[in-house]
Amino acid sequence: MLSISLAPLAELLLLPDPPPALCLRNKTLHLIRHAQGTHNAAEAEAAASRLHLLDPTGRHAELHAAHGEAWVLLEEATARRHWDAPLTPAGREQAYALRRSLRAAALRLDGVVSSPFRRTLQTALLALPQLEQAATAFQLGADSLAPPPITATDLVRERVGPYTCDGRLTVAELKAIFPAPIPINFSHVENEDRYFAEHPESGPQEDELVERRANAALEWIMALPDHMHRLALVTHLHFLEALARLHPKMDQRRFLNAEHRVVILCETASQRKLEL
């Protein structure tokens, strides 16, 4: 049998603490799940009150049987009340608490990658110390931290399911909510949310589809300029769970709202062999 070595393949890993020699290139990622949104609160309230049993037609009970507590996020149940859900007051307090923690840790970032949703952008602006000035109407003085750019991309959006919280506002609407000088780059995002309409990620292939997009997101992040080395990635639960499935060395615990963990995005070269 003849073994022929081929050119090495690049491989991306998410690791808690890789040895320096392992990585040809690496970026430090601060993974952050968004703080509590109105859709999170609605699910918790529906579960606590058993709201589906109060519908005299029985239709809500049918939706609950098919979707669990997420039934309350279906357009049939609550119209578009939770479309691109914003943070709740409790969610804003979670973001403020995270900011205090990150400031105490003297976090410094070169950039922020965020899903183009209200709850993730709000979380980034309220939780990241370097963005505090962009999120407030007053100047913090010469000693304030330089705001890193926020780059929005649908690659790191939530799983595209049948729920209204999985859809987003148009870029024009988001720009009206987050006007200049807030440093958000929407150039990688289409104005209309065609992704929600054309790329469903629910059903038997849900995990595989979200994992495929999560892998593409990591490749896109690694291709960012080398000076963008320390990055915050502000995203959603299902996306973070897809990352954990793809990279079992990550902490496998379920992310809480406004939780922050640090990983290393590591590019390695693995040697291929062709056996004849």
FIVO-774005 format. One record per residue (C-alpha): x negated, y, z negated; residue in one letter. Coordinates in steps of 0.05 Angstrom, whole numbers, plus 5000, padded with zeros to 4 digits. Each point is the difference from the previous one (the first is absolute). Last residue first. Example, Ala and Ser with C-alpha at 12.3 -4.5 7.8 and 13.67 -1.06 7.14 Angstrom:
2
- xx_yy_zz_r
- 4727_4979_4857_S
- 5027_4931_4987_A
// end
This chain:
276
- xx_yy_zz_r
- 5068_5069_5050_L
- 5004_5040_4935_E
- 5008_5075_5005_L
- 4976_5037_4938_K
- 5023_5067_4973_R
- 4958_5042_4952_Q
- 5040_5045_4952_S
- 4985_5074_4999_A
- 5028_5039_4941_T
- 5041_5063_4994_E
- 5021_5015_4928_C
- 5060_5040_4977_L
- 4984_5005_4926_I
- 5058_5001_4950_V
- 5025_5048_4947_V
- 5068_4996_4966_R
- 5053_5053_4986_H
- 5072_4989_4977_E
- 5050_5055_5015_A
- 5058_4949_5001_N
- 4976_4932_4979_L
- 4958_4955_5044_F
- 5013_4925_4993_R
- 4939_4963_4975_R
- 4956_4967_5052_Q
- 4936_5038_4984_D
- 4962_4994_5065_M
- 4957_4939_5013_K
- 5059_4970_5038_P
- 4993_5049_5058_H
- 5055_4989_5052_L
- 5053_4986_4947_R
- 4977_5060_4960_A
- 5003_5046_5060_L
- 5071_4976_5015_A
- 5019_5014_4928_E
- 4974_5071_5008_L
- 5043_5010_5062_F
- 5061_4972_4964_H
- 4989_5047_4941_L
- 4989_5065_5037_H
- 4944_5048_5019_T
- 4950_5052_4977_V
- 4931_4980_5024_L
- 4948_5046_4965_A
- 4934_5002_5036_L
- 4926_5004_4981_R
- 4958_4992_5063_H
- 5027_5052_5047_M
- 4930_5022_5021_H
- 4996_4936_5041_D
- 5055_5024_5047_P
- 5064_4957_5000_L
- 4991_4932_5035_A
- 5004_4963_4933_M
- 5069_5032_4989_I
- 5025_4976_5068_W
- 4974_4929_4988_E
- 5034_5001_4932_L
- 5066_5023_5031_A
- 4996_4945_5053_A
- 4995_4949_4944_N
- 5060_5031_4965_A
- 5039_4997_5066_R
- 4986_4925_5008_R
- 5016_4989_4926_E
- 5067_5035_5009_V
- 5018_4956_5059_L
- 4977_4935_4966_E
- 5039_5014_4936_D
- 5064_5017_5037_E
- 4999_4941_5048_Q
- 5061_4965_4972_P
- 5041_5064_4995_G
- 4979_5072_4993_S
- 4947_5039_5037_E
- 5043_5039_5050_P
- 4960_5036_5053_H
- 5047_5039_5047_E
- 5047_5041_4957_A
- 4955_5012_4940_F
- 4939_5010_5044_Y
- 5039_5051_5042_R
- 4996_5048_4942_D
- 5003_5063_5042_E
- 4942_5049_4998_N
- 4946_4948_5015_E
- 4945_4996_4948_V
- 4924_5003_5012_H
- 5000_5076_5007_S
- 5034_5008_4932_F
- 4940_5030_4965_N
- 5020_5025_4931_I
- 4959_5056_4969_P
- 5054_5040_4962_I
- 4987_5070_5026_P
- 5048_4992_5035_A
- 5069_4970_4989_P
- 5017_4934_4964_F
- 5077_4999_5002_I
- 5004_5034_5068_A
- 4943_4957_5025_K
- 5039_4938_4978_L
- 5061_5022_5040_E
- 4958_5011_5063_A
- 4966_4933_4988_V
- 5068_4967_5001_T
- 5026_4971_4935_L
- 4983_4928_4982_R
- 5033_4932_5000_G
- 4986_4944_4950_D
- 5042_5035_4946_C
- 5061_4987_5044_T
- 4993_4925_4993_Y
- 4999_4950_5058_P
- 4925_4987_4993_G
- 4939_5034_5027_V
- 4948_4984_4947_R
- 4975_5066_4972_E
- 4952_5045_5038_R
- 4925_4989_5005_V
- 4995_4996_5076_L
- 5052_5056_5005_D
- 4943_5049_4990_T
- 4990_5065_4962_A
- 4931_5030_4991_T
- 4992_5043_4938_I
- 4939_5045_5001_P
- 4959_5007_4936_P
- 5015_5062_4958_P
- 4936_5033_4972_A
- 5003_4996_4925_L
- 5015_5063_4960_S
- 4942_5038_4970_D
- 5013_5063_5040_A
- 5069_5010_4971_G
- 5064_4959_4993_L
- 5040_5041_5050_Q
- 5075_4998_4992_F
- 5057_4970_5041_A
- 4986_4928_4982_T
- 4992_4936_5039_A
- 4939_5023_5040_A
- 4965_5020_4936_Q
- 5013_4932_4969_E
- 4972_4963_5060_L
- 4931_4988_4970_Q
- 5032_4971_4937_P
- 5038_4946_5038_L
- 5067_4984_4967_A
- 5048_5056_5021_L
- 4979_5007_5073_L
- 4989_4926_5011_A
- 5065_4981_4966_T
- 5040_5050_5041_Q
- 4968_4973_5063_L
- 5017_4928_4979_T
- 5072_5017_4980_R
- 5015_5043_5061_R
- 4976_4948_5050_F
- 4944_5006_5051_P
- 4958_4944_4969_S
- 4937_5029_4971_S
- 4926_5000_5013_V
- 4962_5050_4957_V
- 4930_5028_5011_G
- 4931_5011_4972_D
- 5022_4987_4929_L
- 4971_5017_4931_R
- 5029_4970_4937_L
- 4973_5031_4935_A
- 5028_4942_4958_A
- 5037_5050_4956_A
- 5028_5031_5064_R
- 5024_4932_5023_L
- 5036_4988_4934_S
- 5033_5068_4998_R
- 5021_4992_5073_R
- 5030_4932_4983_L
- 5042_5032_4946_A
- 5024_5054_5048_Y
- 5020_4946_5050_A
- 5040_4962_4948_Q
- 5034_5065_4980_E
- 5019_5011_5073_R
- 5029_4930_5002_G
- 5042_5013_4938_A
- 5028_5062_5034_P
- 5016_4954_5059_T
- 4955_4998_5061_L
- 5028_5006_5070_P
- 5035_4945_5039_A
- 4988_4998_5075_D
- 5073_4983_5010_W
- 5029_4986_4931_H
- 5068_5033_5007_R
- 5006_4976_5072_R
- 5067_4965_4992_A
- 5004_4968_4931_T
- 5027_4929_5011_A
- 5002_4992_5075_E
- 4934_5038_5007_E
- 4967_4948_4956_L
- 4962_5024_4939_L
- 5051_4974_4950_V
- 4990_4930_5028_W
- 4928_5004_4974_A
- 5025_4969_4935_E
- 5004_4932_5034_G
- 5005_5001_5075_H
- 5048_4945_5022_A
- 5039_4989_4936_A
- 4999_5074_4986_H
- 5029_5014_5068_L
- 5057_4951_4986_E
- 5012_5032_4932_A
- 5002_5067_5034_H
- 5054_4974_5047_R
- 5045_4976_4943_G
- 5054_5050_5019_T
- 5009_5023_4928_P
- 4928_5024_4995_D
- 4981_5000_4926_L
- 4962_4933_5004_L
- 4945_5029_5044_H
- 4984_5051_4946_L
- 4972_4949_4952_R
- 4986_5060_4954_S
- 4927_4982_4986_A
- 4986_4972_5070_A
- 5031_5059_5036_A
- 4962_5048_4955_E
- 4934_4966_5014_A
- 5013_4999_5075_E
- 5020_5074_4999_A
- 4937_5019_4960_A
- 4955_4967_5051_N
- 5039_5033_5057_H
- 4993_5069_4967_T
- 4925_4991_5001_G
- 4954_4981_4943_Q
- 4926_5016_5014_A
- 4966_4978_5064_H
- 4952_4942_4996_R
- 4927_5021_4998_I
- 4940_4963_5027_L
- 4935_5039_4990_H
- 4958_4974_5057_L
- 4924_5003_5000_T
- 4972_4992_5070_K
- 4948_4950_5024_N
- 4951_4986_5055_R
- 4955_4940_5014_L
- 5026_4973_4934_C
- 4974_4938_4965_L
- 4933_5030_4979_A
- 5035_5048_4952_P
- 5032_4944_4959_P
- 5075_5008_5004_P
- 5041_5027_4942_D
- 5076_4993_5005_P
- 5000_4977_5072_L
- 5042_5016_5060_L
- 4968_4966_5059_L
- 4992_5019_5073_L
- 4965_4953_5048_E
- 4956_5017_5059_A
- 4983_4940_5044_L
- 4928_4981_5011_P
- 4977_4985_5071_A
- 4999_4927_5017_L
- 4956_4944_4975_S
- 5001_4936_5042_I
- 5004_4932_4967_S
- 4988_4940_5045_L
- 5027_4932_4980_M
// end
